[in-house]
Amino acid sequence: MGNLICVFLYQSGDLLNILGMVGIAFLTILIPIAIAIFNDTKDFEVLDKNVILDHVVSARLFLVYLALIFLPLLFWGSSPIWLRFLELITWCVGIYFIAIVLINSYHWMKGNKFGLRFNYLKNLKNIKDMEESWYSVWQTKNINTQNEKEFFIIFSLTIDNLLKNNERKS
């Protein structure tokens, strides 16, 4: 089995093209999804933008995901067989993370956005993002009563935590 993998990786000129095309295909699918997600402006506009960037797309790590896909392909031609195996694993990890972004995007577009919004607000630590997100929540009209209660509970807990942290620093 090991010899078969070595032969496959050694004679893999076409594999390099296939791996590159799969990476490009995933990115091509992601472009219209990103446009659709960011053009959807309704209630909670700032909050939703923050949730999308931090939880759905993971924007801070997106360049790392791209590097995991395409950097191994740059070095593929001059790599020994054992390194090609590691490059293939690295490529698979990058494809996995991009697939997770696609799945999260699908769930955002089709699912209940409030669960992601609540989760984001519960875990939010950045004061600037906190101000913008909560302003976005409170300026929205006609919030479902149950969702408004959940927003209020999260807001109260956030204020309590900020006050406790402020008392510790004093």
C-alpha positions, 0 to 999 in steps of 0.5 A: 500500500505504501509503495502504491502511494509513493508511485502515485505521488511521484507520478503526479503531474496531473494530481497537481493540476487537479488539486489546484482546480479543486482549490479554485473551484471552492473559491469560485463557489465562495465568491457569489456566496460572500456577495449574497451574504454581504448584500443582505442588509436588513435589521441587525446590520452591524451585528450581522456583519460582525457575526459573518466576519468572525463566526461564519467566514472566520475572516482573520484566518481566511488567508491562512486557509488559502495558504494551506491550499495553494502554498503546497502546490507551489513547491510540489514540483521540486519536492521529494515524495515524502514532502509531497505527502505532507503537502497533500495533507496540508492541502486537505486541511486547507480544503477542509477549512474552506468547506467549513466556511461554505457550510457555515455560510449555507447555515447562515443563509438558510438557518436561524440567525439568532442562535449565531447572533446570541453566541457572538454577543455572549463571547464578545470581548472587543469593546468597540465591536461590543458598542457597535453590535449592541447599538445595532441590536437596540436600534432594530424595531419589532424584535420578537419578544422571546428574542428581545428577552434573550438579547436583554439577558445577554446584555445584562450579563455583559454589563455585569461582567464589565462592572466586575472586571472594572472593580477588579482593575480598580 
